[in-house]
């Protein structure tokens, strides 16, 4: 098995991690480095110190770490970062002047000011060639326009979710995982868009956090509407509480009429409604619910 020595570098907090060739440098987590990228030289932060990984996990060719960042590099990065707000205002005016249907999200200089990246969102493709030429004349630097999605916009601008904490995508989540409406259904969440969407307007990323727990719990519990045999006789499942691992069952009397409501655990339910329950269920830990509920 071929192994390759790499160092993991990210270009922004909670950003995606890229592999680079550490060469002979002794690097540790948190160090700033100057690396060669497809867009030129950029400054990043070491997330994973030099280590070996399988060659199949490394993109080819592996670009090198040019050198550790110096105090001058850090000062230069801070200087250009303070100019980004001014650059954003100028870009807003230029976009309006060119009459382009796009929303400016952020302007970002690289560490030495040799490149200005303009992040924007738009419903359709935008012909911004004239805008780029105008911005290049204004800022006297290389301009790169980068269209991003709604999730990327939320990650870049940050904010607070309905939980009151900083957005996961902006604080710690480096990659977006697929999220579907099926996850909300499995967790019996209300399908009201205002309840299951985040500030980005997309489904909440946290719908996937406890998904496996719900899947495992539901494997042990019957579905709503199914008829099961319980320690108190046959009944119909009305509600499933995955967190408590209990089901609410409406018992069915021998004459076919509805009986009491009982809340039972999985050990008191027989998935095959033809199976007979134990003859004596006295002392079973259950909670009876009034039939008026």
VEXKOL-860647 format. One line per 3 residues: number of its first residue (from 1); their letters; for each residue x, y, z of N, C-alpha, C, O, CB. Coordinates in steps of 0.05 Angstrom, whole numbers, m for minus. Glycine has a CB too. Layout:
BEGIN
NUM> A> X:Y:Z:X:Y:Z:X:Y:Z:X:Y:Z:X:Y:Z ~ ...
//
This chain:
BEGIN
1> XXX> 17:m24:0:0:0:0:18:25:0:33:30:18:m19:0:25 ~ 15:41:m21:31:65:m24:21:87:m5:m3:93:m5:32:74:m53 ~ 39:99:10:32:120:28:45:146:19:67:146:8:41:113:57
4> XXX> 32:168:25:42:195:17:41:213:42:21:213:57:26:207:m6 ~ 62:229:46:62:248:68:48:274:60:55:286:40:91:253:77 ~ 29:282:76:13:306:70:10:323:95:15:314:117:m14:299:58
7> XXX> 1:348:91:m8:365:113:m35:376:105:m40:384:82:13:389:117 ~ m53:377:125:m81:386:120:m83:416:125:m76:425:147:m101:371:138 ~ m92:431:106:m93:460:108:m121:470:101:m134:461:82:m72:474:89
10> XXX> m131:489:117:m157:502:112:m153:532:108:m134:543:119:m177:497:135 ~ m170:545:91:m166:573:85:m185:591:99:m182:616:97:m169:577:55 ~ m204:580:114:m221:596:131:m231:579:154:m231:554:152:m245:609:115
13> XXX> m240:591:176:m250:575:199:m273:556:190:m291:565:175:m260:593:221 ~ m272:531:198:m292:511:190:m293:507:160:m313:498:150:m319:519:201 ~ m271:514:147:m270:510:118:m261:482:110:m251:467:127:m252:531:105
16> XXX> m264:476:85:m256:450:75:m226:446:78:m211:466:75:m265:446:46 ~ m218:422:84:m189:416:87:m177:405:61:m188:387:49:m185:396:111 ~ m154:416:54:m140:408:29:m113:397:37:m100:406:56:m137:432:9
19> XXX> m104:377:22:m78:365:26:m56:379:9:m61:386:m14:m78:335:19 ~ m33:383:22:m10:395:9:15:379:16:15:365:37:m7:425:16 ~ 35:382:0:61:369:6:76:387:26:83:409:20:78:366:m20
22> XXX> 81:377:51:94:393:71:124:398:66:136:415:79:91:381:98 ~ 135:383:47:164:384:41:180:379:66:174:361:81:171:411:28 ~ 200:396:71:218:390:94:209:406:119:222:404:140:246:397:87
25> XXX> 188:421:117:180:438:140:167:422:163:152:404:159:160:460:130 ~ 175:430:187:163:419:211:139:436:219:143:458:229:184:416:235 ~ 115:427:214:91:443:219:74:430:240:73:406:243:75:446:192
28> XXX> 60:447:255:42:438:276:14:451:272:12:471:258:53:443:304 ~ m5:440:285:m33:450:282:m34:480:291:m23:487:312:m52:433:300 ~ m47:496:274:m50:524:280:m29:542:267:m32:566:266:m48:528:310
31> XXX> m8:530:255:11:546:240:m1:557:215:m18:545:202:36:529:234 ~ 9:581:207:1:593:182:22:586:161:46:588:166:m3:624:184 ~ 12:579:137:31:572:116:23:585:89:m1:591:85:32:541:112
34> XXX> 42:589:72:37:599:45:38:575:27:58:560:26:58:621:36 ~ 17:570:12:15:546:m5:10:554:m34:m1:576:m40:m6:527:5 ~ 16:536:m52:11:540:m80:m16:526:m87:m19:503:m82:34:528:m98
37> XXX> m35:542:m98:m61:531:m106:m65:537:m135:m49:549:m149:m83:544:m89 ~ m88:526:m145:m94:531:m173:m100:560:m179:m100:569:m202:m119:514:m181 ~ m106:576:m158:m111:604:m162:m87:622:m154:m89:646:m153:m135:612:m145
40> XXX> m64:609:m150:m41:624:m142:m33:618:m113:m43:599:m101:m45:654:m146 ~ m16:635:m102:m8:631:m74:m28:642:m55:m38:665:m58:20:644:m70 ~ m33:626:m34:m52:635:m14:m42:627:14:m25:610:17:m80:622:m19
43> XXX> m53:640:34:m46:634:62:m68:616:74:m91:622:72:m42:659:79 ~ m59:595:88:m78:577:101:m68:570:129:m46:577:137:m83:552:85 ~ m85:556:143:m79:547:171:m76:517:172:m93:503:160:m101:557:191
46> XXX> m56:507:185:m51:478:187:m73:467:206:m74:475:229:m23:472:198 ~ m88:448:196:m108:434:212:m98:407:221:m102:399:244:m135:431:196 ~ m85:392:202:m73:367:209:m43:369:203:m35:374:180:m86:344:192
49> XXX> m26:365:223:3:366:219:11:345:199:m4:327:193:18:362:246 ~ 36:346:189:45:326:169:41:298:179:49:291:201:74:331:163 ~ 29:281:162:24:253:168:21:238:142:19:250:121:m2:250:186
52> XXX> 21:212:144:19:195:120:m10:186:115:m23:178:134:38:172:122 ~ m18:186:90:m44:175:83:m40:158:58:m20:159:45:m65:198:77 ~ m60:142:51:m59:126:27:m59:143:3:m73:163:1:m83:106:27
55> XXX> m43:136:m17:m40:152:m41:m66:156:m56:m70:176:m69:m20:139:m60 ~ m85:136:m54:m110:138:m68:m128:161:m58:m146:169:m72:m125:112:m67 ~ m122:170:m33:m138:192:m22:m126:220:m28:m137:240:m20:m140:188:8
58> XXX> m105:220:m43:m91:246:m48:m94:253:m77:m88:237:m95:m61:243:m41 ~ m104:278:m83:m106:286:m111:m79:290:m124:m60:297:m110:m123:312:m112 ~ m78:286:m149:m53:290:m164:m56:314:m183:m77:317:m195:m46:265:m180
61> XXX> m35:330:m186:m11:329:m170:m14:343:m143:m31:361:m140:13:342:m185 ~ 1:335:m123:0:346:m96:16:372:m96:41:372:m100:11:326:m75 ~ 3:395:m92:16:421:m92:32:425:m66:24:414:m45:m4:444:m96
64> XXX> 54:441:m67:71:443:m44:65:466:m25:51:485:m32:99:446:m53 ~ 74:463:0:75:485:18:100:502:11:122:491:12:76:475:49 ~ 96:527:4:118:544:m4:136:550:20:161:547:18:108:570:m16
67> XXX> 124:558:42:139:564:66:120:571:89:96:577:84:158:588:61 ~ 129:570:114:112:580:136:108:610:133:126:624:123:126:573:163 ~ 85:620:141:80:648:139:97:664:159:102:654:181:50:654:144
70> XXX> 106:687:151:122:704:168:104:725:182:80:728:175:144:718:152 ~ 116:740:200:101:762:214:92:783:193:71:795:196:118:775:236 ~ 109:787:173:101:806:152:77:796:136:60:812:129:125:811:133
73> XXX> 76:771:130:53:759:116:28:763:132:7:770:120:58:729:111 ~ 29:758:158:5:761:175:m4:790:177:m28:796:177:11:750:203 ~ 16:809:178:9:837:179:m4:846:153:m22:862:152:34:854:185
76> XXX> 7:835:130:m4:842:104:m32:831:101:m50:845:91:14:830:82 ~ m37:807:111:m64:795:109:m84:812:125:m106:816:116:m63:766:120 ~ m76:821:149:m94:837:165:m100:864:152:m122:874:153:m81:842:193
79> XXX> m79:876:139:m83:901:125:m103:899:103:m121:915:101:m56:911:114 ~ m100:878:87:m119:875:64:m147:867:73:m167:873:60:m108:855:45 ~ m148:853:96:m174:845:106:m190:870:115:m215:870:112:m171:826:131
82> XXX> m176:890:125:m190:915:133:m200:931:109:m216:949:112:m171:932:150 ~ m190:925:85:m199:939:61:m222:925:47:m233:935:28:m176:941:42 ~ m230:902:57:m251:887:44:m279:900:46:m294:899:27:m253:859:56
85> XXX> m284:914:68:m310:927:71:m313:950:50:m334:953:38:m313:939:99 ~ m291:965:46:m291:986:26:m294:975:m2:m309:985:m19:m265:1003:28 ~ m280:952:m7:m282:939:m34:m310:930:m39:m320:931:m62:m262:916:m35
88> XXX> m324:920:m18:m351:910:m22:m370:933:m30:m387:929:m47:m361:897:4 ~ m367:956:m18:m384:979:m25:m379:987:m53:m398:994:m68:m379:1002:m6 ~ m354:987:m62:m348:995:m90:m360:974:m109:m371:982:m130:m317:997:m94
91> XXX> m357:949:m102:m368:928:m119:m399:930:m121:m410:925:m143:m361:900:m108 ~ m412:936:m99:m441:940:m100:m449:961:m120:m468:958:m135:m452:947:m71 ~ m435:983:m119:m441:1006:m137:m436:998:m166:m451:1005:m183:m424:1030:m129
94> XXX> m414:983:m171:m408:975:m198:m429:955:m209:m436:956:m232:m380:962:m199 ~ m438:937:m192:m458:917:m200:m484:932:m208:m497:925:m228:m464:897:m177 ~ m491:952:m191:m515:968:m197:m512:983:m223:m530:986:m239:m522:987:m174
97> XXX> m488:994:m227:m482:1010:m251:m484:993:m276:m493:1002:m297:m454:1022:m249 ~ m476:967:m274:m477:949:m297:m504:936:m300:m509:922:m320:m455:928:m295 ~ m522:940:m281:m549:929:m282:m550:899:m281:m567:887:m295:m562:939:m307
100> XXX> m533:887:m266:m532:857:m264:m550:847:m242:m551:859:m220:m503:848:m259 ~ m564:825:m247:m582:813:m227:m566:793:m211:m567:769:m216:m606:800:m241 ~ m552:803:m191:m536:786:m174:m535:799:m146:m536:824:m143:m508:782:m185
103> XXX> m532:783:m126:m530:792:m98:m501:789:m89:m491:766:m88:m550:777:m80 ~ m489:811:m82:m461:810:m72:m461:799:m43:m476:809:m26:m448:838:m73 ~ m445:779:m38:m443:768:m11:m419:777:4:m421:786:27:m443:737:m13
106> XXX> m395:776:m9:m371:783:5:m349:789:m15:m348:776:m37:m362:762:24 ~ m331:807:m8:m306:811:m23:m283:803:m6:m282:810:18:m303:841:m32 ~ m264:788:m17:m243:776:0:m216:778:m15:m213:768:m37:m249:747:7
109> XXX> m197:793:m3:m170:794:m14:m154:770:m5:m159:759:17:m156:821:m5 ~ m134:762:m21:m116:742:m11:m95:757:6:m96:781:9:m102:726:m34 ~ m76:742:18:m59:753:39:m42:777:30:m35:794:47:m42:732:50
112> XXX> m35:778:4:m17:800:m5:m31:820:m23:m18:837:m35:7:789:m19 ~ m58:818:m26:m73:837:m42:m70:833:m72:m79:850:m87:m65:864:m34 ~ m58:811:m80:m54:807:m109:m79:796:m123:m80:794:m147:m31:788:m113
115> XXX> m100:789:m107:m124:779:m118:m148:787:m101:m146:786:m76:m123:748:m121 ~ m170:794:m114:m195:800:m100:m216:781:m110:m223:780:m134:m203:830:m105 ~ m227:765:m91:m248:746:m98:m275:758:m91:m279:767:m68:m244:718:m84
118> XXX> m293:759:m110:m320:770:m106:m340:747:m105:m345:734:m125:m327:791:m128 ~ m352:742:m82:m372:721:m79:m400:733:m83:m406:754:m72:m369:708:m51 ~ m416:719:m98:m443:729:m103:m463:705:m107:m454:683:m113:m444:747:m127
121> XXX> m488:711:m104:m509:692:m111:m526:703:m133:m529:728:m136:m526:685:m85 ~ m538:686:m149:m555:694:m171:m573:671:m178:m565:648:m176:m539:704:m195 ~ m597:677:m187:m616:656:m195:m608:643:m221:m613:619:m225:m644:668:m197
124> XXX> m595:658:m239:m587:647:m264:m558:654:m269:m545:668:m253:m605:659:m287 ~ m547:644:m291:m519:651:m299:m518:681:m306:m537:692:m318:m510:634:m323 ~ m496:693:m298:m493:722:m302:m468:727:m320:m447:716:m315:m490:737:m275
127> XXX> m471:744:m340:m449:752:m357:m435:776:m343:m444:799:m346:m458:759:m386 ~ m414:771:m329:m401:792:m313:m374:800:m325:m357:811:m311:m397:783:m284 ~ m369:794:m350:m343:800:m362:m337:830:m362:m315:838:m356:m342:790:m391
130> XXX> m357:847:m369:m353:876:m368:m348:885:m340:m332:904:m335:m377:890:m380 ~ m362:873:m321:m358:881:m292:m330:874:m283:m317:890:m269:m379:866:m275 ~ m320:851:m291:m292:843:m283:m272:863:m294:m253:871:m280:m286:815:m293
133> XXX> m275:871:m319:m256:890:m331:m257:917:m316:m237:929:m311:m263:895:m361 ~ m282:925:m309:m285:950:m294:m272:949:m266:m259:967:m258:m315:958:m291 ~ m276:926:m252:m265:923:m226:m235:921:m226:m221:931:m208:m277:898:m212
136> XXX> m224:908:m247:m195:906:m250:m182:934:m253:m161:939:m242:m188:888:m274 ~ m195:951:m268:m185:978:m272:m187:994:m246:m170:1012:m240:m201:993:m294 ~ m208:989:m230:m212:1003:m206:m193:995:m183:m182:1012:m170:m241:999:m196
139> XXX> m189:968:m180:m173:958:m158:m144:952:m166:m127:948:m148:m186:933:m146 ~ m138:951:m191:m111:945:m201:m101:919:m190:m78:918:m181:m92:968:m194 ~ m117:899:m190:m110:873:m181:m126:852:m196:m144:859:m211:m114:870:m150
142> XXX> m119:827:m193:m133:806:m207:m160:802:m194:m162:801:m169:m117:779:m206 ~ m181:800:m210:m209:796:m200:m219:768:m207:m216:759:m229:m228:818:m212 ~ m230:755:m187:m243:729:m192:m272:731:m181:m276:737:m158:m228:706:m178
145> XXX> m291:725:m199:m319:724:m191:m327:695:m185:m320:677:m200:m338:735:m214 ~ m340:691:m162:m346:664:m154:m375:662:m145:m383:674:m124:m327:654:m132 ~ m392:648:m160:m420:645:m153:m423:622:m133:m412:600:m137:m437:639:m179
148> XXX> m438:627:m112:m441:607:m90:m471:602:m85:m488:617:m95:m427:617:m64 ~ m477:581:m71:m504:574:m65:m514:586:m38:m498:600:m25:m508:544:m64 ~ m539:581:m31:m550:592:m7:m536:581:18:m532:596:37:m580:585:m6
151> XXX> m530:555:18:m516:544:42:m488:557:45:m480:563:67:m513:514:39 ~ m474:560:23:m448:572:24:m449:601:34:m432:611:49:m434:572:m3 ~ m470:615:26:m474:643:36:m477:644:66:m465:661:79:m498:656:22
154> XXX> m494:626:77:m498:625:106:m472:618:120:m466:629:141:m520:605:113 ~ m457:599:109:m432:591:121:m412:615:121:m397:618:141:m419:568:105 ~ m412:630:100:m393:653:98:m400:676:116:m383:688:128:m392:662:69
157> XXX> m426:682:118:m435:705:133:m440:699:162:m440:716:179:m460:717:121 ~ m444:673:168:m450:663:195:m477:675:206:m491:688:191:m427:671:214 ~ m482:670:231:m508:678:243:m515:659:265:m499:642:273:m530:680:221
160> XXX> m540:661:274:m549:643:296:m574:628:287:m592:639:274:m555:660:321 ~ m575:603:295:m598:586:288:m620:588:308:m618:603:327:m589:557:285 ~ m642:572:304:m664:572:322:m657:562:349:m671:566:369:m687:556:310
163> XXX> m635:547:351:m625:537:377:m611:558:393:m605:553:417:m607:513:372 ~ m606:581:381:m592:602:396:m562:601:394:m548:618:406:m600:602:424 ~ m551:582:380:m523:579:377:m514:587:349:m530:589:331:m514:550:383
166> XXX> m488:592:346:m477:600:320:m482:577:300:m482:553:308:m447:606:322 ~ m487:584:275:m493:564:255:m471:542:254:m448:549:255:m496:577:227 ~ m480:518:253:m461:495:252:m442:498:228:m418:493:231:m476:468:250
169> XXX> m453:506:205:m436:507:181:m414:528:184:m393:526:171:m453:513:157 ~ m419:549:200:m399:570:203:m380:565:226:m359:577:227:m414:596:207 ~ m388:548:245:m372:545:269:m355:520:269:m332:520:280:m390:545:293
172> XXX> m365:498:258:m349:473:259:m353:454:236:m335:438:230:m356:459:285 ~ m375:456:221:m380:436:200:m366:443:175:m371:464:163:m411:435:195 ~ m347:427:166:m330:433:143:m343:425:116:m337:438:96:m304:419:146
175> XXX> m360:406:116:m373:397:91:m403:396:96:m412:390:118:m362:370:82 ~ m419:400:75:m448:398:76:m455:369:69:m447:358:49:m461:418:57 ~ m471:357:87:m481:330:82:m509:331:71:m524:350:77:m481:313:109
178> XXX> m516:312:54:m543:312:42:m565:311:64:m563:295:83:m546:288:23 ~ m586:327:61:m608:327:79:m634:325:63:m636:339:42:m608:353:97 ~ m652:308:71:m677:304:56:m701:307:74:m699:305:99:m677:277:42
181> XXX> m725:311:62:m749:313:77:m756:287:90:m771:287:110:m772:322:58 ~ m746:265:80:m750:238:92:m739:237:120:m751:224:137:m737:216:75 ~ m718:252:125:m706:252:152:m725:265:172:m727:256:195:m679:268:152
184> XXX> m738:286:164:m758:300:181:m782:281:187:m792:280:209:m767:326:169 ~ m791:267:166:m813:249:169:m807:226:189:m823:219:205:m822:238:142 ~ m782:216:186:m774:194:203:m773:202:232:m778:185:250:m746:183:194
187> XXX> m767:227:237:m766:237:265:m792:250:274:m793:262:296:m744:258:267 ~ m813:246:258:m840:255:265:m841:285:271:m855:294:289:m851:240:290 ~ m825:300:255:m825:329:258:m846:342:241:m854:331:220:m797:340:250
190> XXX> m857:365:249:m876:379:233:m864:387:206:m842:397:205:m888:404:247 ~ m879:383:184:m868:388:158:m873:417:150:m872:424:126:m880:369:137 ~ m877:434:169:m880:463:164:m853:474:156:m834:471:172:m892:478:189
193> XXX> m850:487:133:m824:497:125:m810:515:145:m786:515:148:m826:512:99 ~ m826:530:160:m814:549:180:m802:533:203:m785:544:218:m835:568:190 ~ m810:508:206:m800:492:229:m775:476:222:m759:469:239:m821:473:239
196> XXX> m771:469:196:m750:451:189:m729:463:170:m713:449:159:m761:426:177 ~ m731:489:165:m711:502:148:m694:521:164:m703:533:184:m725:517:125 ~ m669:525:156:m651:543:169:m651:571:158:m668:577:141:m623:531:168
199> XXX> m632:587:166:m631:615:157:m624:616:127:m629:637:114:m610:630:173 ~ m613:594:117:m606:594:88:m630:587:71:m628:588:46:m584:573:83 ~ m652:580:83:m676:572:68:m676:543:60:m696:534:47:m678:590:44
202> XXX> m656:528:67:m655:500:61:m661:484:86:m662:494:108:m626:493:50 ~ m665:457:82:m670:440:105:m648:441:125:m624:443:118:m674:411:95 ~ m655:441:151:m636:442:172:m615:420:171:m622:396:168:m650:441:200
205> XXX> m590:427:172:m569:406:172:m571:387:196:m564:364:194:m541:420:172 ~ m582:398:218:m583:381:243:m604:359:241:m606:342:259:m589:399:267 ~ m620:359:219:m638:336:216:m623:310:213:m634:289:219:m656:341:191
208> XXX> m598:311:205:m583:287:200:m568:278:226:m558:255:226:m563:291:178 ~ m566:295:246:m550:288:269:m559:264:284:m543:247:292:m549:312:288 ~ m586:261:289:m596:240:305:m611:219:288:m625:202:298:m616:251:326
211> XXX> m607:220:262:m621:203:244:m617:173:250:m636:158:251:m613:208:215 ~ m592:166:254:m585:138:260:m599:128:285:m608:105:286:m555:134:262 ~ m600:145:305:m614:138:331:m643:132:326:m654:112:337:m611:160:351
214> XXX> m656:148:310:m684:144:303:m688:118:287:m707:103:291:m696:168:288 ~ m670:114:268:m672:90:251:m670:65:268:m685:46:265:m651:90:230 ~ m651:64:287:m647:41:304:m671:37:323:m680:14:327:m622:44:321
217> XXX> m682:59:334:m705:57:352:m730:48:337:m745:31:348:m710:84:365 ~ m734:58:313:m758:50:298:m758:21:289:m779:10:283:m762:69:275 ~ m734:9:287:m732:m19:280:m745:m37:301:m754:m59:295:m703:m27:275
220> XXX> m745:m27:326:m756:m42:348:m785:m36:354:m798:m49:370:m740:m37:373 ~ m796:m16:340:m823:m7:346:m841:m11:321:m832:m8:299:m824:22:355 ~ m867:m17:326:m886:m20:303:m893:6:291:m889:28:303:m911:m35:313
223> XXX> m904:6:267:m912:30:254:m939:40:263:m956:24:273:m912:26:223 ~ m944:66:260:m970:77:267:m991:65:248:m987:63:224:m970:108:264 ~ m1014:56:260:m1035:45:244:m1035:14:243:m1054:2:235:m1034:55:216
226> XXX> m1012:2:252:m1011:m27:251:m1025:m39:275:m1027:m26:296:m981:m36:251 ~ m1035:m63:272:m1049:m78:293:m1029:m97:306:m1017:m114:291:m1075:m92:283 ~ m1025:m96:332:m1005:m113:345:m1018:m127:369:m1040:m120:378:m981:m95:354
229> XXX> m1005:m147:378:m1013:m161:402:m995:m151:425:m971:m150:423:m1010:m192:399 ~ m1008:m144:447:m993:m133:470:m999:m151:494:m1014:m171:492:m1002:m104:476 ~ m987:m145:516:m992:m160:541:m1020:m155:551:m1029:m169:570:m972:m152:562
232> XXX> m1035:m137:539:m1062:m131:547:m1082:m138:525:m1105:m131:526:m1066:m102:554 ~ m1072:m153:505:m1090:m161:483:m1083:m146:457:m1064:m131:456:m1118:m157:490 ~ m1100:m150:437:m1095:m137:411:m1102:m107:413:m1119:m98:429:m1112:m150:389
235> XXX> m1087:m91:397:m1091:m63:397:m1080:m50:371:m1065:m62:356:m1079:m50:421 ~ m1088:m25:367:m1079:m11:344:m1060:12:352:m1066:27:371:m1103:1:328 ~ m1037:14:339:m1017:34:346:m1026:61:336:m1031:65:312:m989:26:333
238> XXX> m1028:80:354:m1036:108:348:m1013:127:346:m1014:146:329:m1056:117:368 ~ m993:123:362:m971:142:362:m945:127:371:m946:109:388:m976:166:380 ~ m923:136:360:m897:125:367:m879:147:378:m876:168:365:m883:111:342
241> XXX> m868:143:402:m850:162:414:m822:150:413:m815:133:430:m858:168:444 ~ m807:158:393:m780:146:389:m761:152:411:m746:134:420:m768:156:363 ~ m762:176:422:m743:184:443:m748:167:468:m728:159:482:m745:214:449
244> XXX> m773:162:475:m779:146:499:m780:117:493:m780:100:511:m806:155:511 ~ m780:110:467:m782:82:457:m807:70:468:m807:47:478:m757:66:466 ~ m830:84:465:m856:74:472:m876:78:450:m871:95:432:m866:87:499
247> XXX> m898:63:451:m919:67:431:m946:70:446:m950:58:467:m921:43:411 ~ m963:87:435:m989:90:447:m1008:72:431:m1011:74:407:m999:120:445 ~ m1021:54:446:m1038:34:433:m1067:36:443:m1072:39:467:m1027:5:439
250> XXX> m1086:35:424:m1114:34:431:m1122:4:431:m1122:m9:410:m1132:50:411 ~ m1128:m7:454:m1135:m35:456:m1162:m41:442:m1180:m24:441:m1137:m44:486 ~ m1164:m65:432:m1189:m73:418:m1201:m96:435:m1189:m116:439:m1183:m83:389
253> XXX> m1226:m91:444:m1240:m111:460:m1248:m135:443:m1248:m134:418:m1264:m98:474 ~ m1256:m156:456:m1264:m180:442:m1288:m176:424:m1291:m190:403:m1271:m202:462 ~ m1305:m156:431:m1329:m151:414:m1322:m132:391:m1340:m125:376:m1351:m139:431
256> XXX> m1296:m125:388:m1288:m108:366:m1289:m78:372:m1281:m62:355:m1304:m114:342 ~ m1300:m71:395:m1302:m42:402:m1275:m33:413:m1258:m48:421:m1324:m38:423 ~ m1272:m6:413:m1247:6:423:m1246:4:453:m1265:7:467:m1245:35:414
259> XXX> m1222:m2:462:m1217:m4:491:m1200:19:501:m1201:41:490:m1204:m31:497 ~ m1185:14:522:m1169:34:535:m1144:41:518:m1136:26:500:m1160:25:563 ~ m1132:64:526:m1106:72:514:m1084:64:533:m1086:69:557:m1105:102:509
262> XXX> m1064:51:523:m1040:44:540:m1015:52:525:m1013:50:501:m1040:14:547 ~ m995:60:541:m969:67:530:m950:45:538:m946:41:562:m959:95:539 ~ m938:32:518:m923:8:524:m895:10:512:m890:24:492:m937:m17:513
265> XXX> m876:m5:524:m850:m7:513:m848:m30:493:m866:m46:491:m829:m11:536 ~ m826:m32:479:m823:m53:458:m824:m81:469:m830:m100:455:m798:m49:443 ~ m816:m85:495:m816:m111:506:m844:m121:513:m847:m145:521:m798:m111:531
268> XXX> m864:m104:511:m891:m113:517:m908:m113:492:m933:m114:493:m904:m94:537 ~ m896:m113:468:m910:m113:443:m900:m136:426:m876:m140:424:m907:m86:428 ~ m918:m150:413:m912:m172:396:m918:m163:367:m942:m160:361:m927:m199:404
271> XXX> m898:m161:351:m902:m150:324:m921:m167:308:m936:m157:291:m875:m148:309 ~ m921:m194:313:m940:m211:299:m965:m212:316:m965:m224:338:m928:m240:295 ~ m987:m200:306:m1011:m198:323:m1025:m224:328:m1046:m225:341:m1030:m178:311
274> XXX> m1015:m246:316:m1027:m272:321:m1014:m286:345:m1024:m306:355:m1025:m289:296 ~ m991:m275:353:m976:m288:375:m991:m282:401:m1000:m260:405:m947:m277:376 ~ m992:m302:418:m1006:m298:444:m987:m286:464:m964:m293:466:m1017:m324:454
277> XXX> m997:m267:480:m981:m255:502:m979:m274:525:m994:m294:526:m994:m228:510 ~ m962:m268:544:m960:m284:568:m987:m285:583:m1002:m266:581:m938:m274:587 ~ m992:m307:596:m1018:m310:610:m1021:m290:633:m1043:m280:638:m1020:m338:621
280> XXX> m999:m284:646:m1000:m266:669:m983:m242:664:m958:m245:664:m992:m280:695 ~ m995:m219:660:m979:m195:655:m979:m176:679:m972:m153:676:m989:m180:630 ~ m988:m186:702:m990:m169:726:m962:m159:733:m943:m174:734:m1003:m184:749
283> XXX> m960:m133:739:m935:m122:747:m919:m111:724:m897:m101:728:m919:m142:761 ~ m929:m113:699:m915:m102:676:m912:m72:679:m932:m59:685:m929:m110:650 ~ m888:m61:674:m885:m32:676:m897:m18:653:m885:m15:632:m855:m25:678
286> XXX> m922:m8:656:m935:6:635:m949:30:647:m953:33:671:m955:m12:619 ~ m958:48:629:m973:71:638:m999:72:623:m999:76:599:m957:98:634 ~ m1021:67:637:m1047:67:624:m1056:96:620:m1051:113:637:m1068:52:641
289> XXX> m1070:101:598:m1079:127:592:m1110:126:590:m1121:108:579:m1067:138:566 ~ m1123:146:601:m1152:146:601:m1163:144:573:m1151:156:555:m1163:171:614 ~ m1185:130:568:m1196:127:542:m1209:152:532:m1219:153:509:m1215:105:542
292> XX> m1208:173:548:m1219:198:539:m1197:216:526:m1203:238:515:m1232:213:562 ~ m1173:207:527:m1151:223:517:m1152:224:487:m1135:237:474:m1124:211:525
//
